Amino acid sequence: MTTPSLQANGTLAASRQTNTGNPDTVETRLWPDEHLWLYALMRSDSNVAPCFRFPDLISGCVSHVFSQALPAARIFHYLRTQMIQRDPQTTRLREWMWRAQYALLLELQRDPQNRHPHPKFQLDQFTTTCVALSRLDDASGATVFRFARSNMAQRAKAASPELCT
């Protein structure tokens, strides 16, 4: 099965599915600082019952940013003022996120603010921006855990709506 995958620079490319085998997750890339912060959250004493992994934490960040007023404007502002100043050759770390949150970022890639004459940002930059904004909003990660729990409940309900009544 051929699925979209990311190249090292964060651009989409068709390749064999190389993720965990879960069709509900999509590969993405994170810049090192944001990856390190999420890794610290994953290993923290606050990450219990259940213990969330990277797909949950990344998706929690995306959901958090999209729950706020004017998420696209906030994301593009961060991209144009902060991400643009980073070394574009920085190696990104491969991770996965849940498809529902990937769909939100995919819409941003198609947004007029990401088309000519504006600079074109890639999925890894959108993903990293959501993590960075979540960290700026709440460095403790409590908000990310709250959204990870909410996302998990929504996925479970969608998978078996008859069991959730």
C-alpha positions as CSV (number, residue, x, y, z in Angstrom):
1,M,0.0,0.0,0.0
2,T,1.4,3.4,-1.0
3,T,0.8,6.2,1.4
4,P,2.1,9.7,1.7
5,S,5.3,9.9,3.7
6,L,7.7,12.7,4.6
7,Q,11.2,13.2,3.3
8,A,13.9,14.4,5.7
9,N,13.1,18.0,4.9
10,G,9.4,17.6,5.8
11,T,8.0,17.5,2.3
12,L,5.4,14.9,1.3
13,A,6.5,12.0,-0.9
14,A,4.8,8.8,-1.9
15,S,6.4,5.7,-0.3
16,R,5.6,2.5,1.3
17,Q,3.8,2.8,4.7
18,T,6.7,2.8,7.2
19,N,4.9,3.7,10.4
20,T,3.8,1.5,13.2
21,G,1.3,-0.2,10.8
22,N,-1.6,1.8,12.3
23,P,-3.6,3.3,9.4
24,D,-4.9,6.0,11.8
25,T,-1.5,7.6,12.3
26,V,0.6,9.7,9.8
27,E,4.3,10.3,9.8
28,T,5.6,13.7,10.6
29,R,8.9,15.3,11.6
30,L,9.7,17.5,14.6
31,W,12.6,19.9,15.2
32,P,14.9,18.8,18.0
33,D,13.9,21.4,20.7
34,E,10.2,20.5,20.4
35,H,11.0,16.8,20.2
36,L,13.1,17.1,23.4
37,W,10.2,18.9,25.2
38,L,7.7,16.2,24.2
39,Y,10.1,13.5,25.2
40,A,10.4,15.1,28.6
41,L,6.6,15.2,28.9
42,M,6.4,11.5,27.9
43,R,8.9,10.6,30.6
44,S,7.4,12.9,33.2
45,D,5.7,11.8,36.4
46,S,2.6,13.6,35.2
47,N,2.2,11.1,32.2
48,V,0.3,8.4,34.0
49,A,-2.9,6.3,33.6
50,P,-2.6,6.1,30.6
51,C,1.0,6.8,29.6
52,F,0.8,8.8,26.4
53,R,3.2,8.4,23.6
54,F,4.4,10.8,20.8
55,P,1.3,10.4,18.6
56,D,-1.0,11.4,21.5
57,L,1.3,14.3,22.6
58,I,1.8,15.7,19.2
59,S,-1.9,15.5,18.4
60,G,-2.7,17.0,21.8
61,C,-0.5,20.0,20.9
62,V,-2.3,20.4,17.5
63,S,-5.8,20.1,19.2
64,H,-4.8,22.7,21.8
65,V,-3.7,25.2,19.2
66,F,-6.8,24.7,17.1
67,S,-9.0,25.0,20.1
68,Q,-8.0,28.7,20.5
69,A,-9.3,31.7,18.6
70,L,-7.7,32.3,15.2
71,P,-5.5,29.2,15.1
72,A,-4.4,29.7,11.5
73,A,-3.4,33.3,12.1
74,R,-1.5,32.3,15.2
75,I,0.3,29.5,13.5
76,F,1.3,31.6,10.4
77,H,2.5,34.4,12.7
78,Y,4.8,32.0,14.5
79,L,6.0,30.5,11.3
80,R,6.8,33.9,9.8
81,T,8.4,35.4,12.9
82,Q,10.1,32.4,14.7
83,M,10.4,29.3,12.5
84,I,11.7,31.3,9.6
85,Q,14.8,32.2,11.6
86,R,15.8,28.6,12.2
87,D,18.4,26.8,10.2
88,P,16.5,25.1,7.4
89,Q,19.1,22.3,7.3
90,T,18.3,21.2,10.9
91,T,17.7,17.5,11.0
92,R,14.2,16.7,12.0
93,L,13.2,13.6,14.1
94,R,10.6,11.3,12.7
95,E,7.4,10.7,14.7
96,W,3.7,10.0,14.1
97,M,0.5,11.8,14.9
98,W,-3.2,10.8,14.7
99,R,-4.9,11.3,11.4
100,A,-7.6,13.6,12.7
101,Q,-5.0,16.2,13.7
102,Y,-3.0,15.7,10.6
103,A,-6.1,16.7,8.6
104,L,-6.1,20.0,10.4
105,L,-2.5,20.7,9.4
106,L,-3.1,19.5,5.9
107,E,-5.8,22.2,5.5
108,L,-3.2,24.7,6.6
109,Q,-0.8,23.5,3.9
110,R,-3.6,24.3,1.4
111,D,-4.5,27.7,3.0
112,P,-4.0,30.8,0.8
113,Q,-1.5,32.0,3.3
114,N,0.7,29.1,2.3
115,R,0.6,29.9,-1.4
116,H,2.2,32.4,-3.8
117,P,3.3,35.1,-3.0
118,H,3.7,33.9,0.6
119,P,6.5,31.4,1.6
120,K,5.5,27.8,1.5
121,F,5.8,25.9,4.8
122,Q,5.8,22.1,5.1
123,L,4.1,19.7,7.5
124,D,7.1,19.4,9.8
125,Q,7.1,23.2,10.3
126,F,3.3,23.2,11.0
127,T,3.7,20.3,13.4
128,T,6.7,21.9,15.2
129,T,4.9,25.2,15.4
130,C,1.9,23.6,17.2
131,V,4.3,21.9,19.7
132,A,6.2,25.2,20.2
133,L,3.0,27.2,20.8
134,S,1.7,24.6,23.2
135,R,4.9,24.8,25.1
136,L,4.7,28.6,25.2
137,D,1.1,28.4,26.5
138,D,1.8,25.8,29.2
139,A,5.4,24.6,29.7
140,S,4.2,22.1,32.3
141,G,2.4,20.1,29.6
142,A,-0.8,19.8,31.6
143,T,-2.8,21.2,28.7
144,V,-1.3,18.8,26.2
145,F,-2.2,15.9,28.5
146,R,-5.8,17.2,28.8
147,F,-6.1,17.4,25.0
148,A,-4.5,14.0,24.5
149,R,-7.1,12.5,26.9
150,S,-9.9,14.3,25.0
151,N,-8.6,13.1,21.6
152,M,-8.4,9.5,22.9
153,A,-12.0,9.6,24.1
154,Q,-13.1,11.0,20.8
155,R,-11.3,8.3,18.9
156,A,-12.8,5.6,21.1
157,K,-16.3,7.0,20.7
158,A,-16.0,7.3,17.0
159,A,-14.7,3.7,16.7
160,S,-17.6,2.2,18.7
161,P,-20.4,4.8,19.2
162,E,-22.9,2.1,20.3
163,L,-20.7,1.2,23.3
164,C,-20.5,4.9,24.4
165,T,-24.2,5.4,25.1
